[in-house]
Amino acid sequence: MPERTQSAQQDEALRRVRSGCPVRATLRDIATTLRTTEPSGPFSEADRLTTALNAANGCTHRQAALLKRMPRIDWDTTRGEYGLILDRASWSA
């Protein structure tokens, strides 16, 4: 029987769910904070970058992974609205 060297895509997805993907958890934490702390306040692209930097705690790889999952903002939005967008994005992380 040949040895498996690569996981199938489905196996990788199950592994991520079982291990509790830290990016997913971080996105959900950010979303909860945005929805509960001044949800009617404005949220801009600069806020997105700052939020990712603060949540990554200085780890550039984690910051890059967060920014990859956090949609860019090119419209006027509030913290609460962006929190809802991040909640949806966390399910695909």
ZAMARGU-4260 file (C-alpha; in steps of 0.2 Angstrom, whole numbers, plus 5000, padded with zeros to 4 digits):
<rodrens>
0) 5000/5000/5000 | 5008/5017/4995 | 5011/5029/5009 | 5001/5045/5009 | 5012/5061/5008
5) 4999/5074/5005 | 4982/5076/5014 | 4967/5078/5003 | 4958/5094/5004 | 4944/5087/5014
10) 4956/5080/5027 | 4964/5097/5028 | 4948/5105/5032 | 4944/5093/5045 | 4961/5095/5053
15) 4958/5114/5054 | 4941/5112/5062 | 4947/5100/5075 | 4962/5110/5079 | 4953/5126/5081
20) 4960/5138/5068 | 4968/5153/5078 | 4964/5164/5063 | 4946/5160/5064 | 4945/5162/5083
25) 4954/5179/5081 | 4942/5185/5068 | 4927/5180/5079 | 4935/5189/5094 | 4938/5205/5083
30) 4920/5204/5076 | 4912/5203/5094 | 4922/5217/5100 | 4917/5228/5085 | 4899/5224/5087
35) 4899/5227/5106 | 4910/5242/5108 | 4904/5258/5100 | 4895/5248/5085 | 4889/5265/5077
40) 4906/5272/5076 | 4915/5274/5060 | 4927/5260/5054 | 4940/5264/5040 | 4954/5255/5031
45) 4966/5262/5043 | 4956/5255/5057 | 4956/5238/5048 | 4975/5238/5047 | 4977/5244/5065
50) 4965/5231/5072 | 4975/5217/5063 | 4991/5223/5069 | 4985/5223/5087 | 4976/5206/5086
55) 4992/5198/5079 | 5003/5204/5094 | 5018/5208/5083 | 5018/5191/5073 | 5019/5196/5055
60) 5013/5179/5049 | 4997/5180/5059 | 4994/5198/5054 | 4996/5193/5036 | 4984/5179/5038
65) 4971/5191/5047 | 4972/5204/5033 | 4970/5191/5020 | 4953/5186/5028 | 4948/5204/5033
70) 4939/5212/5018 | 4946/5229/5012 | 4935/5244/5015 | 4931/5255/5001 | 4915/5262/5007
75) 4908/5271/5023 | 4904/5258/5036 | 4902/5257/5055 | 4911/5246/5067 | 4895/5235/5069
80) 4893/5232/5051 | 4911/5227/5049 | 4909/5216/5064 | 4895/5207/5055 | 4906/5205/5039
85) 4920/5198/5049 | 4908/5185/5057 | 4904/5179/5040 | 4922/5179/5034 | 4927/5169/5050
90) 4917/5154/5043 | 4928/5153/5028 | 4944/5155/5037
</rodrens>
